[in-house]
Amino acid sequence: MAPSFDHQQPSSTPSPDNNSGPDGRNSDPEPEISLVQDNISGPIPELSTTPTPVSVTDSIATSISPTPATISDDQTTSVPISGHPMITRAKAGIFRPKHQADFATLTTHALHVALTSATEPRGFKTASKDPKCGFIASNIHSDGTIERYKARLVAQGYTQIPGLDYSHTFSPVVKAATVRIVLSLAVLNNWKLHQLDVKNAFLNGNLSETVFMEQPPGFINPNFPNHVCKLSKALYGLKQAPRAWFQRLSTFLLSYGFTCSRADTSLFIFTRNSCIMYLLVYVDDLILTGNNENDIDTFISCLNHEFAIKDLGDLSYFLGLEVVYTDNGLFLTQSKYAKDILTRADLYYSRPVSTPLAPHESFTTNGLPFSDPTLYRSLVGALQYLTITRPYLSYAVNQVSQFLHAPSIDHFQSVKRILRYVKGTISFGLTYSRPHTTSIVGYSDADWARCLETRRSTYGYSIFLGGNLVSWSAKKQPTVSRSSCESEYRAMANTAAEIVWVTHLLRELRALPPNRPTLLCDNKSALFMTQNPISHKRAKHIDLDYHFIRELVNSGKLYTKFVPTNLQVADIFTKSLPRAQFETFRAMLRLGPPPFRLKGGIR
């Protein structure tokens, strides 16, 4: 295919386009290069060699295989002569001609071989020696071993100009609570969980903006060095690449018959007759489950014809979450991720402690500043992701997160204590079992005026679906409350909002329990305010949006109930507790070590 020319200014990057493989389905997307030159007058000169489509792959598995060296006729080389009687091309002086470094004719560069190969290469020794070839570890197993390496042609997206070559860049990803709810439903219905990975996902996205890219270094056409490449499809590195990929994927799913959830736009639901399928999307990682394995296999086959995907089998390792199957459910943990954090902090061999924070510990901005704020922020950010399967760390991590701008030495000591507790519970995780009922129960609690400097209260909640923990939170309230009743009432309103979201999601999943949700609180005055529509003098100043909980109770969509303080499991999200009480609430959240399993499958 001859390159096309246009009278435009050179600017910036190659354009991938889908090709169909010999089996009739789309293989790795291949970019079609369009060269553009400025101020061309007279007839357009033809290139001496017709360029072939260049396959820009995001996944060069394992790496680049070595290519034969090329030696020109006029090049003098010293070839060692072997004493073996076999006549070889080297002995006869026969060598391949050396071509010019042209994007269309260059075949000796390791990265070029990777980009133009229709199949994934099998070795990376040759390419790893070339400084122009970039490699990153990809598809890391849960035990830390690397499955393969990748080589990518990446666009320099940081040079893009807003409004000129990109506009919107936001791409939704599935919420952690949505993942836990779908996993809980799969355990409840005894459904199989499939894990899929899309190869070279971003290369499938279609661009709506006009984007130019400079010719990559080492692949500049010597006949047209001032030309640029015009992209028709996305490349890794472009700011709009994630959004373009999600739009492409969602368009295909909607055409297949899926509907996009309004509660979480990264959740797609398929319902036809008695068939139900749920698809969770996190960039190029997919989780699929449903009640009909034949329909699931048919969909995977259709998806594989549209995109190049890899079926990873049963769900086992997803976004750092390790899934262990038990007799009656699942066990979610992040033990490998926890080990990585401890190794980074040089605390892997530290002595464990019994609780994340000392009992009744308070935080202030006073103290000597910590010498390495970057390390502090890095560790706290890693701990925030660790709370996806360890909610008992939520309060402690929330407290140390409030001083990221100017951490002190005391704050860093608190972070080290949290890590020492992680060391002692490195294998802990969430247990999901098959419940007998699917009722929704929420716990709400608040600690009045917990912050010593702002006097704001800290609130927390936990929501269970059929006894399995699916959502929780530990935060500081945005305003000061005049009484403990007011802080508890605000916490109940926030918990009710999360319960409403859960019910909307379950209704779309066609799994809404018949019973109305229950909200438990240990403050009787706050309960009275939710059940009594008469305006009270203690509630006159509270924002009106918090009073919507009264409407939920009056309409019968929510039931509020008192719970004793010793059973208020949400208390673990509002304050640092003594060891005995902390471990009691931790067990009520169904958090603990992995289920014991003997060798040979004997339990």
VENHUJO-V240222 format. One record per residue. N is the residue number from 1. SS is DSSP state (H for helix, E for strand, L for the rest). Layout:
n:ss
N:SS
N:SS
//
This chain:
n:ss
1:L
2:L
3:L
4:L
5:L
6:L
7:E
8:L
9:L
10:L
11:L
12:L
13:L
14:L
15:L
16:E
17:E
18:L
19:L
20:E
21:L
22:L
23:L
24:L
25:L
26:E
27:L
28:L
29:L
30:E
31:E
32:L
33:L
34:L
35:E
36:E
37:E
38:L
39:L
40:L
41:L
42:L
43:L
44:L
45:L
46:L
47:L
48:L
49:L
50:L
51:L
52:L
53:L
54:E
55:L
56:L
57:L
58:L
59:L
60:L
61:L
62:L
63:L
64:L
65:L
66:L
67:L
68:L
69:L
70:L
71:L
72:L
73:L
74:L
75:L
76:L
77:L
78:L
79:L
80:L
81:L
82:L
83:L
84:L
85:L
86:L
87:L
88:L
89:L
90:L
91:L
92:L
93:L
94:L
95:L
96:L
97:L
98:L
99:L
100:L
101:L
102:L
103:L
104:L
105:L
106:L
107:L
108:L
109:L
110:H
111:H
112:H
113:H
114:H
115:H
116:H
117:L
118:L
119:L
120:L
121:L
122:L
123:L
124:L
125:H
126:H
127:H
128:H
129:L
130:L
131:L
132:L
133:L
134:L
135:E
136:E
137:E
138:E
139:E
140:E
141:L
142:L
143:L
144:L
145:L
146:E
147:E
148:E
149:E
150:E
151:E
152:L
153:L
154:L
155:L
156:L
157:H
158:H
159:H
160:L
161:L
162:E
163:L
164:L
165:L
166:E
167:L
168:L
169:L
170:L
171:L
172:L
173:L
174:L
175:L
176:H
177:H
178:H
179:H
180:H
181:H
182:H
183:H
184:H
185:H
186:H
187:H
188:H
189:H
190:L
191:L
192:L
193:E
194:E
195:E
196:E
197:E
198:E
199:L
200:L
201:H
202:H
203:H
204:H
205:L
206:E
207:E
208:E
209:E
210:E
211:E
212:E
213:E
214:E
215:L
216:L
217:L
218:L
219:L
220:L
221:L
222:H
223:H
224:H
225:L
226:L
227:L
228:E
229:E
230:E
231:E
232:E
233:E
234:L
235:L
236:L
237:L
238:L
239:L
240:L
241:H
242:H
243:H
244:H
245:H
246:H
247:H
248:H
249:H
250:H
251:H
252:H
253:H
254:H
255:H
256:H
257:L
258:L
259:E
260:E
261:L
262:L
263:L
264:L
265:L
266:L
267:E
268:E
269:E
270:E
271:E
272:E
273:L
274:L
275:E
276:E
277:E
278:E
279:E
280:E
281:E
282:E
283:L
284:L
285:E
286:E
287:E
288:E
289:E
290:E
291:L
292:L
293:H
294:H
295:H
296:H
297:H
298:H
299:H
300:H
301:H
302:H
303:H
304:H
305:H
306:H
307:L
308:L
309:E
310:E
311:E
312:E
313:E
314:E
315:L
316:L
317:E
318:E
319:L
320:L
321:E
322:E
323:E
324:E
325:E
326:L
327:L
328:L
329:E
330:E
331:E
332:E
333:E
334:L
335:H
336:H
337:H
338:H
339:H
340:H
341:H
342:H
343:H
344:H
345:L
346:L
347:L
348:L
349:L
350:L
351:L
352:L
353:L
354:L
355:L
356:L
357:L
358:L
359:L
360:L
361:L
362:L
363:L
364:L
365:L
366:L
367:L
368:L
369:E
370:L
371:L
372:L
373:H
374:H
375:H
376:H
377:H
378:H
379:H
380:H
381:H
382:H
383:H
384:H
385:H
386:H
387:L
388:L
389:L
390:L
391:H
392:H
393:H
394:H
395:H
396:H
397:H
398:H
399:H
400:H
401:H
402:L
403:L
404:L
405:L
406:L
407:L
408:E
409:H
410:H
411:H
412:H
413:H
414:H
415:H
416:H
417:H
418:H
419:H
420:H
421:H
422:H
423:H
424:H
425:L
426:L
427:L
428:L
429:E
430:E
431:E
432:E
433:E
434:L
435:L
436:L
437:L
438:L
439:L
440:E
441:E
442:E
443:E
444:E
445:E
446:E
447:E
448:L
449:L
450:L
451:L
452:L
453:L
454:L
455:L
456:L
457:L
458:E
459:E
460:E
461:E
462:E
463:E
464:E
465:E
466:L
467:L
468:E
469:E
470:E
471:E
472:E
473:E
474:E
475:E
476:E
477:L
478:L
479:L
480:L
481:L
482:L
483:L
484:H
485:H
486:H
487:H
488:H
489:H
490:H
491:H
492:H
493:H
494:H
495:H
496:H
497:H
498:H
499:H
500:H
501:H
502:H
503:H
504:H
505:H
506:H
507:H
508:H
509:L
510:L
511:L
512:L
513:L
514:L
515:L
516:L
517:E
518:E
519:E
520:E
521:E
522:L
523:L
524:H
525:H
526:H
527:H
528:H
529:H
530:H
531:H
532:L
533:L
534:L
535:L
536:L
537:H
538:H
539:H
540:L
541:L
542:L
543:L
544:H
545:H
546:H
547:H
548:H
549:H
550:H
551:H
552:H
553:H
554:H
555:L
556:L
557:L
558:E
559:E
560:E
561:E
562:E
563:L
564:L
565:H
566:H
567:H
568:L
569:H
570:H
571:H
572:H
573:H
574:L
575:L
576:L
577:L
578:L
579:H
580:H
581:H
582:H
583:H
584:H
585:H
586:H
587:H
588:H
589:L
590:L
591:E
592:E
593:L
594:L
595:L
596:L
597:L
598:L
599:L
600:L
601:L
602:L
603:L
//
